[in-house]
Amino acid sequence: MWCSYQKFAANQGVSQDTDDTLDTISHKGVTSLLERNEKTTGIFIDHGLDTIDNVFIPILDKVDIHIFDYIKRLAEKTTAKITLWDAIGVIDSVPDLKKAFYLMQKNATGSVCMWDNSKKIDYDYIKQQDLVVMGFEGWTKLISSAITWSHSLRSTLIIRKKLHD
């Protein structure tokens, strides 16, 4: 694992031609670290994070709803604009989550909003975000998808819930 990290760290300034190789190394490294840890674990991928004004939170897998607790804390403790993208409709389909989301919106006085799914998320929008917070399962789906901006994520926090409650 350390060898993979060293390869990844040593190649941070390399040309665009090697992006696929780095994506594979980083994906394998993150996956390996998160899968073998039984505790709730987060991995922060820093791409020059200085301030947190805009946070993007994609929910791409029902398993990842555990990040809702972190979203709530972030909304309570920062003035950042937080945008949730519920790509799978889990918030509307689970009454407790829907209630929690609306309560979070109310308490955050306008700094928490839901992405309008009728709009396309593009590269320019992603580049405006300071931080992306997502669950491990959603991150895995995003990285392996054909979404054009998935490999252009800003600083990213990937959280995997502990295996056994």
C-alpha positions in Angstrom: 0.0 0.0 0.0 2.8 2.4 0.9 4.4 1.8 -2.5 1.1 2.7 -4.2 0.9 5.9 -2.2 4.5 6.8 -3.0 3.8 6.2 -6.8 0.7 8.4 -6.5 2.4 11.2 -4.5 5.4 11.2 -6.8 3.3 11.7 -9.9 1.1 14.6 -8.7 2.5 17.0 -11.3 2.5 14.6 -14.3 0.9 15.2 -17.7 -2.7 14.5 -18.7 -1.6 11.3 -20.5 -1.0 9.5 -17.3 -4.3 10.5 -15.7 -5.8 7.1 -16.3 -2.9 5.4 -14.5 -3.2 7.8 -11.5 -6.9 7.3 -11.3 -6.4 3.5 -11.2 -3.7 3.9 -8.5 -5.7 6.3 -6.4 -9.0 4.3 -6.8 -7.2 1.0 -5.8 -5.5 2.7 -2.9 -8.6 4.4 -1.5 -10.6 1.2 -2.0 -8.0 -0.9 -0.3 -7.7 1.4 2.7 -11.4 1.7 3.2 -12.3 -1.9 2.6 -10.0 -3.4 5.2 -10.9 -1.1 8.0 -13.9 -2.2 10.2 -14.4 1.3 11.8 -16.0 4.3 10.2 -13.2 5.7 8.1 -12.8 8.8 6.0 -10.2 9.6 3.4 -9.5 13.2 2.5 -8.0 13.8 -1.0 -6.6 17.4 -0.8 -6.5 19.4 -4.0 -5.4 22.7 -2.5 -8.3 23.3 -0.1 -7.9 26.7 1.5 -11.5 27.7 2.4 -14.8 25.9 2.5 -17.4 28.1 0.9 -19.1 25.6 -1.4 -19.7 22.0 -0.6 -21.2 19.4 -3.0 -22.6 16.2 -1.6 -23.7 13.6 -4.2 -25.8 10.7 -2.9 -25.4 8.0 -5.5 -26.1 4.9 -3.4 -28.7 4.1 -0.7 -25.9 2.7 1.5 -24.3 6.1 1.7 -27.2 7.8 3.6 -25.0 7.5 6.7 -23.2 10.7 5.6 -26.4 12.6 6.4 -25.1 12.9 10.0 -21.9 14.6 8.7 -23.9 16.9 6.4 -26.0 17.9 9.4 -23.0 18.7 11.5 -21.4 20.6 8.6 -24.5 22.7 8.1 -24.6 23.5 11.8 -21.0 24.5 12.2 -20.1 26.4 8.9 -21.5 29.1 6.8 -20.7 27.2 3.6 -23.3 26.7 0.9 -24.1 23.0 0.9 -25.7 21.4 -2.2 -27.0 17.8 -2.0 -27.4 15.9 -5.2 -29.8 13.1 -4.5 -29.3 11.2 -7.8 -31.3 8.2 -6.7 -34.2 9.9 -4.9 -33.5 8.3 -1.5 -34.4 11.5 0.5 -37.9 11.7 -1.0 -38.5 7.9 -0.6 -37.5 7.7 3.1 -39.8 9.9 5.2 -37.4 10.2 8.1 -34.6 11.4 5.8 -37.0 13.9 4.1 -38.0 15.3 7.5 -34.4 15.5 8.6 -33.4 17.3 5.3 -36.1 19.9 5.7 -35.2 20.5 9.3 -31.6 20.8 8.3 -32.6 23.4 5.6 -34.6 25.3 8.1 -31.9 25.4 10.7 -29.2 26.3 8.2 -31.1 29.4 7.1 -30.7 28.9 3.4 -27.2 27.5 3.2 -28.4 23.9 2.4 -30.2 23.2 -0.8 -31.0 20.3 -3.1 -29.6 20.1 -6.6 -32.3 20.4 -9.3 -32.1 17.1 -11.1 -33.5 18.6 -14.3 -30.2 20.5 -14.6 -27.0 18.9 -15.8 -24.0 19.0 -13.5 -21.0 20.1 -15.5 -17.3 20.6 -15.2 -17.6 24.3 -14.5 -20.0 23.7 -11.6 -17.7 21.1 -10.0 -14.7 23.4 -10.3 -16.7 26.0 -8.2 -17.0 23.6 -5.3 -14.3 23.7 -2.6 -15.2 20.3 -1.1 -17.0 17.2 -2.2 -18.2 14.9 0.6 -19.5 11.5 -0.4 -20.0 7.9 0.8 -17.6 5.2 -0.4 -20.2 3.3 -2.4 -21.3 6.4 -4.2 -17.7 7.4 -4.9 -17.0 4.0 -6.4 -20.0 4.4 -8.7 -19.0 7.9 -9.6 -15.4 7.1 -10.5 -16.4 4.2 -12.6 -19.2 6.1 -14.4 -19.1 7.9 -17.7 -19.9 11.2 -16.1 -17.4 13.6 -17.7 -16.6 15.6 -14.5 -16.1 12.6 -12.2 -12.3 12.7 -12.6 -12.2 16.5 -12.0 -13.4 16.5 -8.4 -12.0 19.2 -6.1 -10.8 18.2 -2.6 -12.9 15.2 -1.6 -13.8 13.5 1.7 -14.9 9.9 1.2 -16.6 8.3 4.2 -17.2 4.6 4.7 -19.4 3.5 7.5 -18.1 0.9 9.9 -18.9 -2.6 8.9 -20.6 -3.9 12.1 -22.9 -1.8 14.3 
